[in-house]
Amino acid sequence: MISPSPMSDSNIPLPERLRPRDLSEIIGQDHLLGEQAPLRQMIDQGHLPSIIFWGPPGVGKTTIALLLAQAIDRPFVSLSALNTGVKELREIIAEGGDLMPPVVFIDEIHRFNKSQQDALLNAVEKGKITLIGATTENPSFEVNSALLSRCQVYTLNALDADAIQTLLVQAIKNDPFLKERYIQIEEFEALVQFAAGDARKALNLIELIAGTFEPDVENIVTNAMVVKVAQQNIARYDKSGEQHYDLVSAFIKSIRGSDPDATLYWMARMLKGGEDPVFIARRMLIAASEDIGNSNPNALLLAGECFRSVQAVGMPECRIILGQCAVYLATSAKSNSTYLAINKALDLAEKTANLPVPLHLRNAPTKLMKEQGYGVDYLYPHNYPEHFVMQEYLPPELKGAKLYESARNKREVEGERLQQRRWQQEQQQQQ
């Protein structure tokens, strides 16, 4: 991705200090930017179509988009789907000139909802903008098919070990802060492994390591040193990594523990880290049933509507909907009685799958079935007082099996009392 172009301010992160200033400085994407590659040929001809870049993080999507716009001398606007609404999008489109339509770069374009993508589609069709979208997800599934059909899709590759090594060597050679540390990389394996094909990770890591060194003396980088520094300092949110699961776990446990403040905090951490808001809504949908259940059935209804609304609205506005639902779930009465009951039922069903359905519970749509006793002696509850009559609904072998145990909350206790009154009353009448 990145070939160094030195900047002096060491307060600026290393990936920014070394951001390429020309397409020729890009490392690792020769299949797109080599001499005979498609993007290179387009730029040489002064032509830039609307593009979707598909690839993992840290491979140069943003940088390439900027340099492509510069190469054809066009204004460049960078947006993130995480914090750009339809209003902002339309304002930017309206500001674009007919003679010099801007190149609009949208990071994580797959997070745009339908109305946002429709606004882009109209602008692309009328030539008001040249769109460059970036996504880590397969655009065939995540991007509106009409918009996708008007864009060229190019795949960017994760940087291989040689590219990472080249990147780091050039960084040490060209960056003033690193040059003062006289760094010698004795072993590259750990650096390559921790980078995982991501140039930004590689540069951030070497900067962390350099920060532990004294200036003006020779400093040797080994695998052991890299591992130590990485484990102590790298605390970045990784959607596919361990921290992803830790944050989700903390979020759900805060809902379960009825702490709205912690719930909102962990949710905000996920959103700031780039988590898909639909994923968060899906987790709340599960929690509404698993941890709240019949203590407050409205929780499931709200979580379901939250899930659908988040899909329709997208970021940044859907943060409000997520927050509302999260607070409601956290402050709701809790019960896992149905969660435990269905697990018990599944376990019992697996062990007793050979038991036949009792004849009186079977449907009898044909004469033959009726003759065989299907449906005989079935008591229709609606024909009885309170629409209840006592009869066996389990196989005889499972008579008396107890799967559902109510939790000690108002709604479930009331339901349990009603059930007890009904069954006890019937038993007394039959005695």
N, C-alpha and C positions, 0 to 999 in steps of 0.2 A: 504493500500500500504506500508507504511513506518513504521518501528519500529526503535527507535533511536539507533544509534551507535555514541557516542559523538566524536566530533572533537573540537579542541581548538580555531581555528581562527574564531572570530565572524564576520570578514569581508566576510567570505563565507556565502552565503544564508543558512538559516536554513534547507530547504529541502536537500541541499547538505551535510550539517554537519550531518544530521541524516539519510543519505541514508543507508539502510540495508547492512550489510556485509555478510549475510548468508540467504539462502532461508527460514529458520525457522523464521526469523524476519519480513517477509512480512505479512502485515495485510490486511485482506479483500478478499483474493483470495483462500480460503480453497478448493473450488471446483476443483482447478487445482493443488494446492500445499500441500493439506492435506496428511496424511499418505497413504491413499489408492487411492489418486487422480492420474490421468494419467501422468501428468508431473513428479510428484514425483517418480512414479514407473520407468519411463524411465531413470531418472537421477540415481536412485539407481542401475540400470542395466548398467550404463555407456553409454547409448544410447541417442542421441539427433538428431531428424529429423529436417528438415526445417519446420519452423512454421510461421504462420501469427497470430499476436495478434490483436484482434478487440475489441476496447473499448474506452470509453471517456477519455479525458485528465486527467492526474494526478492520475492514478490508478496503476502505477508501471510497465508499459510496458518496458521502458528502463532498469530499475533496474533488473527486472526479467531476461531479456535477458542477461545482464552482469553476473548475478549470475549463470545462467544456463551454460554459457561458462566456468566460473570458476570451477563449480562443476565437469565438465568433463576434466578440465585442457587443454582448447583450447584457442588459441589467439582470442582476441576480437577486432573487428573494428566497430566503430559506425559512421554512415553516416546519413545525412539528405537529403531527396529528394529535398528539397528547394535549395540546393547549390551544389549538386553533379551531374556532367555531365557524359556522356558515357565514355569519355577519362579517367577520374579519376576512374570510376568504373572498367574499363578494367585493369588499372594499379594495383589496389588492388587485383583483381582476379588473375592476372599474378604473383603477389608476394607471393601468398598462396602456402604453401608447400604440397606435396602429402601425407606425413606422418601425418602432423598436419594441416589440412585445417582449416582456420580461421572461426569463427562464425562472420558473417557479419550482423550487425543490421542496418536496414534502417527505420528511422522514417518517417512517412507519405508516405509510399510506394505507396499509391494510386495516388500520384502526379507524379510518374515516367511515362514517355511516352513509346510508344511501343518499340522503339529501346533500351531503358534502361532496360525494363522488359525482352526483348529478350536476352540481355547480361547476365542477372541474370539467366534466364532459362537454358541457355547453361552451365553455371558454376555449377548450382545445379544438372543438369543431369549427368555431368561428375564427380561430387563429389569434385570439386575444393573448394567449400565453403559450409558451412551450413548456410542457410539464416534464419534470424528472421526478419520479417517485422512487422511494427506497423501501424495501421490505425484506424482512428476514423470513417471511412466510411465503409459501407457494402462491404466486399471484393468480394462478388459475382458479384457486379456491377462494381467495380472500379479496380480490379486486373485481368490481363490477365488470361484467363481460363486455358491455358496450364501451366502457372506458378502456379496457384492456385491448380491445380490437383496434384502437386508435393509437396504440403505443407499441414501440419496439421493446421486447423484453430481452434483457441481457443478464447473464448469470456471472456474478463475481465469485471468485474462488477464495477459500481460506488460504492464508499464506503458508507455504510449506517450510520445512526446516531451513532450507538454503535461503529462502527469502527473509525469514526472521533473522538469521545470522547476518545477512547482508545489511539489513535494516539497523541492527545493533552496532555493527562495526562502523557504519557511516555516521550513526548518532554520536558515538564516542569520538570520532574523528572531527566532527563539525560543530557540535554544540559547545559553547564556551564553558558552561558549568561542568560538563563532563570532562572536557579537555583538562581542566584544572586538577582533576582527580587522577590523571595518568592511569586510567583503567586498562587492565589487561584481562581479557576473558579467557581463562584457562579451560573452562568446560562450558559448553553451550546447552547440554542436554536438558537441565532443569529449566533454564530460561525458555527453551522451545516448548517444553511440556506445559509450563504455567501459562505461556502465551496462548496456546491452543489455537494457533492460526490467526490470532487477533493482534494486529500491529499496535493498537492502542494499549493493550495489556502489556505487551513486550516493552514498550517505551516507558510506561508508568512504573514497571517493575525495575528496570535498570536505573531509573531516577531515584526510586526508593533506596536501592542498594547504594547508589552514589552518595546519597544523603548520610549514610553511615560512615563514609570515608573521610579522611583528612585530606585537605588540598596539598598540592605540591610534593606529594610522595607517591611512589608506585603502589597501586592497589590491585590485588589479584581477586578475580571473581571465580568462585568454585561452585559446584552443584550444592554442596552442603550449606554454603552461605546463602545461596538463592532460596533454598527451601526455608531456612530460618527466617529470613526477611519477609518472604511471602506470607508465611503463616502468621507472623506477628502484625503485619501491616495491611494486607489486602482484605478489605471488608466490603467489597463491592457487591451490589445485588446482581445475582446471576439467575435469570429466569429458569434455567435448566439445572442449576446447581444446588448445593446443600442449603444455602441461605434462603433460596426460594421456599423450600419445604419448612424451614425453621420459621419464617415469617408467616406463612399460611397457618402453621400450627399455633403460633402465638395469637394470631387473629381469631381463629375458631375457639381456642381455649378462653379467650377474653369474652367472647359472646357467651360461651357456656358458663363462665364465671360471673356473668351479669355485671361487667365493668365496661360501661360505654366509653369512657375516656381511653382506656387501653385498646379497646376495639377500634376506635377511630385512629389512634396513633399507628397501630400496626397496618391498618388499611392504607393510611397515608404513606407509610414506608413502602408498601408494595406499589402504589400508584406512582410515587416519585421514582421508583426503580424501574418503571416501564412495564409493570405487570399488565396483562390484558384485563380490562375491567369486566369483560364477560366472564372470565375465569373467577374473579372475585364474586360476582353475582351468582355464579353456579355454586360456589362453596356455601354461600348464604342460603341458597335454596335447599341444600342438603341439611344444613344446620337447623333450619326452620322446622324440619320434620324430625331429625335425629335428637335434637336437644330441647326442643320446645313442644312439638307434637300436639297432642290434644289438650294440653294445659292452656293453649291459645291457638286454635286452628287458623285464626286470621293471619298468623305469622307466615304460614305457608302461602296464603293468598298474596300477601304483600311481597314476599320474596319472589314469587312467580311473576308478578307484575314488574318488580324491579328488574328481573332477568330480561324480560321482553323490552322494557324501556331502555335499558342500557344498550341492547342490541340496536335499537332504533335511533337513539340519540347520539351515543358515542361521547368521547372526551372532547372538550373539558367539562361540558354541562352535566354529563352523567355522574360526575363525582358527587353532585348534590343528591341525586337519587340513591346512590350507593350509601352515602352518609345517613340519609333518612332511614333506610332499611336496616343498616347496621345498628343504629341506636335503638330502633324498635325491637330488634331481636335481642340485643344485650339487656334491655330493661324489661323484657317479657318474662312471665313465669316460666319455669323450666320443668321439663319432664322427658325422660327417656324410656317411658314404659312401653310405648309401641315399638320403639327400636329394639328393645330387649325381647319383646313378644314375637316379632317377625323372625328374629334370629333363632329363638327357641322353636318356632314353627318349622322353619327350614330344616333345622337339625332333626326334628321329629319326623318330618316328611321323608327325609333321606333314609331314615332307619325303618320306616314302615310303608314304603312305596308299594308293597304288594297287597295291602289291605283293600278290599273292594268297597265301593260306595254302598251304604245300606240301601235296600230296595225302596224304602219309603222316600228317600231323597233323590231317586233317579227320575229323569224325565221319561215320559211314555208317549212319544208322538205316533207310534204305530199300534195296531191291534195286537200283534204278536207280543210286543213289549208289555202291554197291559195284561195279556194272558199269563205272562211270566211273573207278574206281580210288581212290575215297575210302578212306583208312585202310590201303591196301595198303603192305606193307613197314614198318609201324609196329612198333617193338620195345618190348615192354612191360617196363619196367625191373625190376619185381618178379620177373620170371622169371629174373633173372640174379644172379650173386654180388654181395653187398653192395647189392642192389637198384639196380644201376647198369649201364647199357650206353651206349656212345658212339653217338650219332646226331645229325644236324643238327636243330635246333629253330627256326632263323631261316630266312627266305627265302634262296635261293641268292645273291641279289644282296647280302645283308648278311653273308655268311659271314665269320666272324672279328671282327665288330663287338664292341667291348668297352665296356660301359656301367657295370658295377659294378667299382669298385676298392676292395679292402678297406682299412680303416684299420689302423694299427699298434696294435691292442689285442688282448689275449689271445684273446678269443672269436672275433673275425673272422679273426685269423691262423690259429687252429686250423681254422676252416672253410675258409679258402683252401688250407691244406696238404692237407686231405682232398680238395678238388676237384682240386687239381693231381695228387695221387697217383692218383685215379681215372682222370682223362683221360689222363695219361701212361702209366699201366699198360695201358689199352685200346689206345692208339696203338702201344705196343711189341708187344702181342700180334698186332696186325693187320699188322705189318711182316714 
